[in-house]
Amino acid sequence: MSNKPENDPLYRKNVGIIVLNKDGKVFMAKRIDFKNEISAPWQFPQGGMDEGESVEQTGLRELREETGITSVRLLKISQEWHAYNYPPNVHYLTPDKRKFKGQVQKWILVEFTGSESEINLNKEPVEFCEWEWKNPSEAPKLIVPFKRPIYEKIIAEFFPEN
């Protein structure tokens, strides 16, 4: 990989979103396609950047598209881009993602300012089947192994007290 992973054309640009509630818990959703060992049930919302979008724009769009959440306040954007490779046996990659070796991500931390009634996972295409508020320190244990190092780094950056 090049010195600047965000410029490597073999990696799809992506934004991960951590939603923090007033109790210090983070929003995690259970993937609908968790039927095999490579696909862990829980993750943070995330999605690909469209041409010309900023990190913040992508994060807020993906959060709205995947969860219905719109009532948030931006707290922080990760300092670095974080890259990971797709394992060979990931079954849920769409054809547009298969042309990439992996993804390179920026992360945003947002504060949830709305009511839980706005959370709606039935957005097409449906990616998640349920959601919960979790302690930030739990997140790395719940994600697929190939993403775990990034979750560990981003939790350490956004929640150094954990």
C-alpha positions in Angstrom: 0.0 0.0 0.0 1.2 3.5 -0.7 2.2 5.9 2.1 -1.2 7.6 1.8 -3.8 4.8 1.8 -6.6 7.3 1.0 -5.0 7.8 -2.5 -4.5 4.1 -3.3 -7.0 3.1 -6.0 -7.1 -0.5 -4.8 -9.0 0.7 -1.7 -12.5 1.9 -1.6 -13.0 5.1 0.4 -15.4 4.7 3.2 -16.6 6.5 6.3 -17.5 4.8 9.6 -19.9 6.4 12.1 -19.9 6.1 15.8 -23.1 7.4 17.4 -22.8 8.3 21.1 -25.9 8.7 23.3 -26.3 10.8 26.5 -25.4 7.8 28.6 -22.0 7.3 27.0 -23.1 4.2 25.0 -22.5 3.7 21.3 -25.0 2.6 18.6 -24.3 -0.8 17.1 -26.4 -2.7 14.7 -26.7 -6.4 13.9 -26.0 -7.3 10.2 -28.7 -9.0 8.4 -26.1 -11.3 6.6 -24.4 -12.7 9.7 -24.9 -16.4 8.7 -21.3 -17.5 8.5 -18.2 -17.2 10.6 -16.7 -14.3 8.6 -19.6 -12.0 9.2 -20.0 -11.0 12.8 -23.4 -9.9 13.9 -22.6 -6.3 15.2 -20.9 -3.3 13.7 -21.0 0.5 13.5 -22.8 2.0 10.4 -20.4 2.7 7.6 -20.5 3.3 3.8 -18.7 4.4 0.7 -17.8 8.0 -0.2 -19.4 9.4 -3.3 -17.3 11.6 -5.6 -17.0 15.1 -4.3 -18.4 14.3 -0.8 -16.6 15.3 2.4 -16.0 12.8 5.2 -18.8 14.5 7.3 -21.2 14.5 4.4 -20.6 10.8 3.7 -21.0 9.9 7.3 -24.2 11.8 7.8 -25.7 10.4 4.5 -24.8 6.8 5.3 -26.1 7.1 8.9 -29.4 8.4 7.5 -29.6 5.8 4.8 -28.8 2.8 7.0 -30.5 3.8 10.3 -32.8 6.7 9.8 -30.8 8.7 12.3 -30.5 12.4 11.4 -30.5 14.1 14.8 -26.8 14.3 15.6 -24.0 16.7 16.3 -20.5 16.1 15.0 -18.0 15.7 17.8 -14.8 14.5 16.0 -13.3 13.2 12.8 -10.5 10.6 13.1 -7.0 11.9 12.5 -5.9 9.1 10.2 -7.3 6.9 7.4 -7.5 3.3 8.4 -7.2 0.5 5.8 -8.2 -3.1 5.8 -8.2 -5.9 3.2 -11.2 -8.0 2.4 -10.7 -11.6 3.3 -11.1 -14.0 0.4 -14.2 -15.7 1.8 -16.4 -12.6 2.4 -19.7 -13.6 0.9 -21.6 -10.3 1.0 -19.4 -8.1 -1.3 -21.4 -6.5 -4.1 -19.8 -6.5 -7.6 -18.8 -2.8 -7.2 -16.9 -3.7 -4.1 -15.2 -6.8 -5.5 -13.0 -4.7 -7.7 -11.2 -3.4 -4.6 -8.6 -5.1 -2.4 -10.3 -3.5 0.7 -11.4 -0.3 2.2 -9.8 2.8 3.6 -11.8 4.6 6.3 -12.1 7.8 8.1 -14.3 7.7 11.2 -16.7 10.3 12.6 -18.0 10.5 16.2 -21.4 12.1 16.5 -23.7 12.8 19.5 -27.2 11.5 19.2 -29.6 14.4 20.0 -32.9 13.0 18.9 -35.5 10.5 20.0 -35.0 6.8 19.5 -38.2 6.8 17.6 -36.3 8.1 14.5 -34.2 5.0 14.4 -35.5 2.9 11.4 -33.5 0.0 10.1 -36.0 -0.8 7.4 -34.3 1.4 4.8 -33.7 -0.2 1.4 -31.4 -2.0 1.0 -31.8 -3.3 4.5 -28.4 -4.0 6.1 -29.3 -4.5 9.8 -32.0 -6.4 11.6 -31.6 -5.0 15.1 -29.7 -2.4 17.1 -28.5 -1.8 20.7 -26.6 0.8 22.7 -23.3 -0.8 23.8 -20.3 0.3 25.9 -17.6 1.6 23.6 -15.1 -1.0 24.9 -17.4 -3.9 23.7 -17.2 -2.9 20.0 -13.9 -4.5 19.1 -15.1 -7.8 20.5 -18.3 -7.8 18.4 -16.8 -7.0 15.0 -15.4 -9.4 12.4 -11.8 -10.3 13.0 -10.4 -8.5 9.9 -11.9 -5.2 11.1 -10.9 -5.6 14.8 -7.6 -3.7 14.7 -9.4 -0.6 13.2 -12.1 -0.8 15.9 -9.5 -1.0 18.6 -7.6 2.0 17.2 -10.7 4.2 16.7 -12.1 3.4 20.1 -8.8 4.3 21.7 -8.7 7.6 19.7 -12.3 8.6 20.5 -12.6 7.1 24.0 -9.1 7.3 25.5 -10.6 6.8 29.0 -11.8 3.2 28.2 
